[in-house]
Every structure is written in C-alpha cells, then in structure tokens.
Amino acid sequence: MNSEQGQIQLPSLNLPPIEPTLQEKDGKMLIFDALRKKYLTLTPEEWVRQHWISFLTKNLKFPKGLLALEKGLKYNQLQKRTDLVVWDKEGNPYLLIECKAPQIKLTQKTIEQACVYNKQLQIKFLILTNGIQHICLAWKEKSQNFDQLKDFPEPPK
C-alpha cells in the first residue's frame, strides 16, 4: 500500500480489500473516513472499522446514511463509545459492530463487553470483529439472549 511518503504495511483482513486514502502528517499515518469526511489516525482498530464501513456499504448495500461511528452512550454512570452502529429507517439501533485490532483475540470477555452496550441500545444484531474473525449474534426477545448466526444480517428494511 502506498502513502504519499512511502510504504506502510497493513494487515490483510478477512474482508474484501479497500482502497484507502492515506496521508502522513506530523509523523502519523492518517486514513480518510468517508462517513465523517475527515482524516483519522490510522490505528489497527480503525483499519478494521474502515474495512467494515466499506463492506457494509459496497458489498451488503447498507445505506451510508444509516451508519454512525463512535456513538456515545452512558452505562453505569460511565461514558462509553460504540465503534459502529447501523440504524433502521425509523431511527432505532439495528446493528452494532464492535471492532478490535487484528491481534486481539475475540473472547467471552469481548462478547460480554459488547453485550453491555446492548443493554443501553437494544440492538437486534451484534458483530464482534478483529477483521480476521467475526462473531455475528442476533438478539432473541423471547429468551432475552443472543444466538450466533452463520451469516451477516441484511440491511434494515
């Protein structure tokens, strides 16, 4: 991958490749976020999130206008930030994607952390991802818990 200043090695992910717009500023590598229309510090987690934004909008055909990044919420008096939320057309939370860096293993603790957000948001679908491994869960109202899915959810109707 080329930047304006030279080469940067970014991990390959288990998602379709993207063509990011990168730039170097003050010794930091930045990536352009098409949703927020600004450059962000390129961290491993941001690399995963940008792949998901591209995958959702280009491959799964989710409307860009329904995606929100780093939405703030309060849980037990603590301010938390979600990585990526997709809203339905009525403005209700539909899908939460919790992104981790590729070297972070997805564990039961990771799942429990993401489920904490669900207590506040009441999401229908939850995806935990490090860009290589993806765990997709669907909320079951009757049993009040998540079931693992084999496929990713469709865009909201």
JODA-V166181 format. One record per backbone hydrogen bond with DSSP energy under -0.5 kcal/mol. CO is the residue of the C=O (numbers start at 1). NH is the residue of the N-H. Records with the same first field share a line. If there is no record, write none. Layout:
CO->NH + NH
//
This chain:
1->8
6->3
8->10
13->15
18->20
20->22
21->32
23->30
25->28
28->25
29->42
30->23
31->40
32->34
33->37 + 38
38->33
40->31
41->43
43->47
44->48
45->49
46->50
47->51
48->52
49->53
50->54
51->55
52->56
53->57
54->58 + 59
55->59 + 60
56->62
63->66
64->67
66->87
68->85
71->82
73->80
75->78
78->75 + 80
80->73
83->70
84->97
85->68
86->94 + 95
88->91
92->88
94->124 + 125
95->86
96->98 + 127
97->84 + 99
98->129
101->104
103->105
105->107
107->111
108->112
109->113
110->114
111->115
112->116
113->117
114->118
115->119
116->119 + 120
117->120 + 121
118->122
124->139
125->96
126->137
127->98
128->135
129->100
131->14
133->130 + 131
134->136
135->128 + 137
136->149
137->126
138->147
139->141
140->144 + 145
145->140
147->138
149->136
//
